[in-house]
Amino acid sequence: MPPITTQIASALAEQSTSSAGPVRVLRQFRVVFNAVKTHFRQVERDAGIGGAQLWALSVIQTAPDIGMNELSKALDIHQSTASNLIKGLIERGLVATVRSSTDRRAVSLRILPAGSAILDKAPMPFSGVLPNALASLDAETLTRLELDLAKLIQILAVDETAANIPLSEQ
């Protein structure tokens, strides 16, 4: 085998250095995604419901008689997505709806004893590990992360409406 020339060795070194950054960041994304997936699996195993449903249940417990609009804002999801989450909780007997006496269209939500029992055995944080971790970042780090992720999203050229779908529902 002929000896590697200095030029080839230099090119190989440059190539491995230039790809090292993206590989390191890719590995960091894997760590984050795997932490999120592991938490969702643990929630489903321990609580028997999905991560987004658990978060919704915890919000309803914290804010009894919350309306669907307020719940969707608290979870930062589209109202139709919130309605679908709640439908499953109602069907399982974890949440009840109460119609307003003044406006029959308005519905408020209340947690039922079975829903409280689910929260008692569910792993924390109810909102999920990623929202919890993001909330613990200082403002400067969070702003920098937001700007950097915006660049990545632009390069990916993806539909940004996916931002309104909980990770546990994807």
MARMIMI-660728 format. One record per residue: residue in one letter; x, y, z of N, C-alpha, C in turn. Coordinates in steps of 0.02 Angstrom, whole numbers, plus 50000, padded with zeros to 5 digits. Atoms other than C-alpha are relative to their C-alpha. Layout:
<tigus>
AXYZXYZXYZ...
</tigus>
This chain:
<tigus>
M500434994150000500005000050000500455006250000P499574994050004500765016749950499895004550060P500074995549943501105029450087499505005649985I500484994550008499775042650116500395006549995T499654993750009500365059150051499765005050052T500184994849953500325074450160499355003449980Q500614996750025498975082150051499384995750014I500575004449987497835066850066499874999650075A500085000349927498155065450253499685006350026S500294993649980497745083850272499265000349981A500705000050022496145081850171499574995450044L500365004749956495625066650275499895003050070A500054996949934495985075950437499485005649999E500494994650006494975090950377499304997349995Q500665003050009493525079850324499744997350066S500245002849937493465070850491499855005550051T500134994449955493565087450584499355003549981S500604996450021492195095450479499374995950013S500595004249986491025080550504499924998650074A500045001549928491405079050690499475004350034G500504995649969490315094050735499294997649989P500685002550011488735087850650499874993250034V500095006549968489025070250718499895000950075R500084998749928489215076850896499305002750014V500664997149990487615087150879499464994749987L500475005450013486695072350802499944995550061R500015004349940487195061950953499625003550057Q500374996349948486525075651067499254999749987F500715000650016484855075350975499754993050019R500205006949982484815056450998499894999450075V500065000349927485095058451185499345003350022V500624996449983483665071151196499394995949979F500585003850024482455060951089499914993550040N500065006249962482865044951183499765001350072A500254998249933482575053651351499255001249998V500724998750008480875059551289499624993549989K500345006450014480405042351219499994995650063T499975004149939480965033751380499495002450050H500494997349953479905045451485499294998349978F500675001750025478375042751373499844992650011R500115007249988478605023851385499864998750074Q500105000949928478735025051574499315002550021V500674997349986477155035851581499484994949979E500505004850025476195023351475500004993650042R499955006149960476835008651578499715001250070D500214998849931476525016551750499305002850006A500654996649995474975027051714499474997149953G500475002950047474195017951568499695004949951I500234995050048473925033951468500625003349968G499454996650035474975044151346500245006150037G499694994349968476115058251397499595006449995A500404993950009475025072051324499364999650041Q500605000849959473485064851410500165001050074L499794999149930474435064351575500075007550015W499904992849990474925082651555499325003550004A500674997150000473125087351513499644998550066L500325002049937472495077751665500285004150058S499704996149945473725086851778499785007349998V500244993050007473185103851709499295000550025I500705000049978471355099451739499964999550076Q500005000649927471765094251918500215006650032T499754993649973472705110551948499505005649990A500484994750017471345121251867499314997049989P500675002950008469645113351902499545004749962D500474996250041468275119051783500335003949944I499664996850056469535124151651499614998549936G500335001050064468795126451478500484997149949M499595003050052469415118351319500505004949970N499544994950026470165134651253500595001050047E499474998949951471135137451414500474993950004L499595006049998471725119451415500474999749940S499575000250060472365120351236500555005250005K499474994949990473305136351281500514997650050A499545002449948474045128451437500474994649973L499605005350029474665113651335500375002349937D499724997250062475145124751186499884995349941I500195004250056474195113751064499365002849970H500614997850034472785116450940499394997550039Q500605001849963471035115951013499734993249979S500255006650022470545100950906500424994350028T499565005049970472055091450972499824999150073A500205000449930471545095751150499344996250006S500645003549999469775089751113500084992549992N499875007150010470435073151050500324996850062L499695002549938471515071051206499474998950053I500515000249948470045074751319499484994649986K500495005250018468885063151224500214993350029G499745006249973469995048551273499974999750076L500024999849926470065054151455499284999350025I500715000549981468165055751462499774992749991E500195007050014467925038451383500264995250053R499705004349948469065030951516499765001750070G500274998249935468115039451657500495003750045L499504996349963469575050451708499825007450008V500204993050002468785067351668499265000449985A500704998850015467015073951667499935007049970T500164993450027466285088351567499395002750037V500564996649968465115100951646499785005649955R500284994750043463995111751537499855006250041S500154993649968463825130051582499245000950002S500724998849995462105134851644499805006249959T500154993950037462225151551552500124999349925D499845001050071463005145751387500084992549989R500015007350008462575127751340500574997549955R499445002150042464005127551214500654999450040A499394999949960465305130851348500044993850045V499885006049961466045115551432500615001150044S499414999849956467185115051583500184992850018L499745006749988468235100151634500174999150074R499845001649930468415091751803500314993050002I499695006649991469545077551855499564995750045L500375004849960468685062151924500484996150045P499555003849955469365051052064500474995249964A499575004650039470035038451937500575003949967G499484995850029470995052751854500525002050052S499544998349946471745058152020500444994050018A499625006149985472265040052052500554998949948I499495000550053473185039951884500585004750015L499474995149986474135055751931500424997850060D499635002249941474605048052099500544994849983K499515005250017475525033652014500445001849940A499634998150060476195042851862500685003150017P499344996949989478035047751847499985007549985M499934992950011478495065951856500555001149948P500494994549998478605078251775499414998549955F500615001350039476815077651712500045003249931S499954996550064477225090151574500494996649952G499505003450041478625078851511500695002550016V499324998249983480495079151528500275005749958L499744994650043480825090751380499725006850020P500254993449977479635104951430500295001950068N499734998649934480275103251607500735002449996A499304998050009482095104251552500065006949968L499994993450032481755119051437499825005550049A500214995049950480885128251579500555001550050S499474998949952482435126251685500605003849971L499454996350032483595134751559499945007550014D500014992749992484105152751586499775003249934A500304996550057483355165651467500495000549941E499504999250053484975168351369500104993449962T499915006550032485225149751335499394998149960L500625001750034483405147351288499925004149936T500044995750060483455162051166500494997549946R499505002550048485055155551085499774993449969L500255006450024484305138051071499435001049951E500574998650044482715145050994500245002549932L499744997350063483685154850862500364994649960D499635005250035484815140150821499524994749972L500485004850025483345128150806499595002849942A500364996850056482445140650694500404999349935K499575001050059483935139750575499954992849975L500045007050019483875120850577499334998349968I500675001150028481995120650545499955002849930Q500014996950067482235132450398500374995649950I499615004350045483565121050322499614993549986L500405006150010482435105850347499405001149955A500584998150042481045115150254499404995650016V500565004149978479695106450356499395004450017D500634996749983477895110850396500025001750074E499944997849931477965121150555499364999250040T500625001349962476155116950600500094993950046A499865005649956476895101250678500185002350070A499844997249934477385112750822499414999550047N500605000349958475595111250884499784992950016I500165007049986475635092250898500474997550054P499565002549946476275084851062500464994449975L499535005250020477815073751043499724993150013S500265006749984476905059351127499454997849952E500535001750047475565060050992500274998849930Q499715000850067476775058550846500274993049990
</tigus>
